[in-house]
Amino acid sequence: MRFDTIIVGGGMSSLVCGIKLQKAGKKCLIVSAGQNALHFSSGTFGLLAKLPDGTAVTNPLSVLDSLPAEHPYSKMGAEAVAEYAAATPKFFADCGVELHSASGEPSGDAPVTNGYRITGMGTMKPAWLAMKDVTLLGSKDEVIGKNALIVNFSGFLDFNTRFIAEGLEKKGLECRIERIAIKDVENLRKNPSEMRSVNIARVVTRESVWKEFAHTVQGLLKGEDVVILPEVFGLLDPKVPQWLCEMIPARVFFIGTMPPSVPGIRTQIQLKKTFEAVGGTFLMGDEVLEPEFDGSRVVSVRTVNLGSMRLQADSFVLASGNLFGKGLVASPDKVTEPVFGLDVMYPEDRNEWYDKDFANVQNYLGFGVRTGNDFRPYRNGTLVENLYVIGSELGGCNSLAEGSGAGVAIFTAMNVADKLV
């Protein structure tokens, strides 16, 4: 079986790259082993929140020249980063994922500035763009109201209302916590392992359930001007959170729960649906192995589910994630890339891999495959001619510390797709 491009990994970076290639007339295959970073998404996209030295960033595009040469943004160049940043809102809107910025402007005109979202700890965290049901504030100190009603489902432990209340109270809000027992959701409590965000989300997709929830919240209000709800609505229909906002007579904020992430899963569903709609082939729950090389070129790969059948392509893209996504594998003395055997950037001294203070920057989160400026990787010191690496598997940046994860994932995917067209 032959394709123009085979992409290893099924997350946002893979899907963005695959969609662009398919729309350009290329025949693409995506092989996905399972869950990816979208399942842990906050519902926001970060472009660059901090420089490597910890300096906070307000206007990401204005500080790109401060990044090291190995950073993916530096390899693309400031002009390309700005171009992809401008294209991102429309790209996602065409896939059924509406994004907005802190300014509230239409998604196509979203300014490249950082706003702030309220986290599950009640703190403020910078973000560039957000999905429609996630509110972005213009600053850390923006006043959101005077009194907040924080509502949770009875028995749902992955939404810590006390933490949220403590964080908001530090901002001057008076908070009151209420728990709601909805019969259809209560049925999940018969099995405690089923009381997770995505299971609740499937139940509240039914109109009768989310309307019952909204009416119950209406009855709980005692003059509060802010209502805080868990991000479990709109798994299949992003309009549901909007309807809830219209039904509840207060300013409504949806705040993230412990994973899995409902807005993240919804985004993956929409991107995968778009990829398949434009003709892409998606192999879910499969794993790439045994790449065949002809000198410095990849000729074919095999997958677990397809057995001895080899899949050939003109080009290959690796986007299977970092250590978290098992795109990299660590042993006591080294870090390896398990699919193609690519060279990985990491310190030889294991003591430099991590900081004993959990709150400090952890270097292992910045480990990644060593590539040239065009994102083609090295294997035993030799450049692989027809293989590219995108997303969090790239070395040269610590996306978690920088708040650049979505930007690196999306922009490198777009950049490599442009190279392959």
Protein Blocks (a to p, Z undefined) as FASTA:
>chain_A
ZZfbdcedjbfklmmmmmmmmmnopacddddfbdcfklmcghiacfblbdfkopacfblm
lmmmmpcfklmklmnopklmmmmmmmmmmmmmmnopacddfkopafkloccdddddddfk
opacddfbdcfklccdfbfklcfbjbdcddddehiakbcfklmmmmmmmnopacdddddd
dfklmmmmmpmklmcfklmmmmmmpmklmmmmmmmmmmmpghiabdcdddfehklmmklm
mmmmmmpgcdddddddddddfklmmmmmmmmmmmmmnopacdehiacehiadehjacfbd
cdfklomaccddfbdcddebpfknopaccdfkbccdfklopacdddfblklmpcfblkbc
cfklmgccdddfkopaceehiacfkbccehjlbghiafklnopmmmmmmmmmmmmmmmmZ
Z
